[in-house]
């Protein structure tokens, strides 16, 4: 009779898989930051840098778009953006908005170069681009929810067309390009967060 796998053996395999996953994500990050052309970012290159096989990358991530998506998740987790509900649902809606803007400013400052490389990858990988679109939809939903809170709308009501439009305007102010334009060549991106917050509040007041 075949013996069941011992718990500690299963645990060791999981630890090894988790470690390999981290090494592959770090290798992907390093390649994207240091490679000048997004087209040279390949699974073979990531696997080689991490000391793993191409098959291992497929087993853990399901392909290139899955690897890139996992990398975005890892970046967002470290920036605190995966728990955005905690930002948007805090008692003071205006403070929620300010904290939300600051979180993106800090994220952009820390991951500025890598985010640009990920955009370049999205232009070459349709599946990854679709995954990023889903994230953008979630950001739109979060901002629409926040607009409803700021306007005192009962949250069990569907957002109006004007509220969705206002959320879209706020979202347009929270892209990397706006922070870079305001920062110019002299300021850090998180240093211009107060300016972006003022712009966002001005849009809200004029609505």
Secondary structure, DSSP 8 states (H G I E B T S, - for coil): ------HHHHHHHHHHHHHHHHHHHHHHHHHHHH-S-GGG--HHHHHHHHT--HHHHHHHHSSHHHHHHHHHHHHHHHHTGGGHHHHHTSS-HHHHHHHHHHHHHHHHHHHHHHHHHHHHHHHH-HHHHHHHHHHHHHHHHHHHHHHHHHTT--TTS---HHHHHHHHHHHHHTSHHHHHHHHTTTS-TGGGHHHHHHHHHHHHHH-
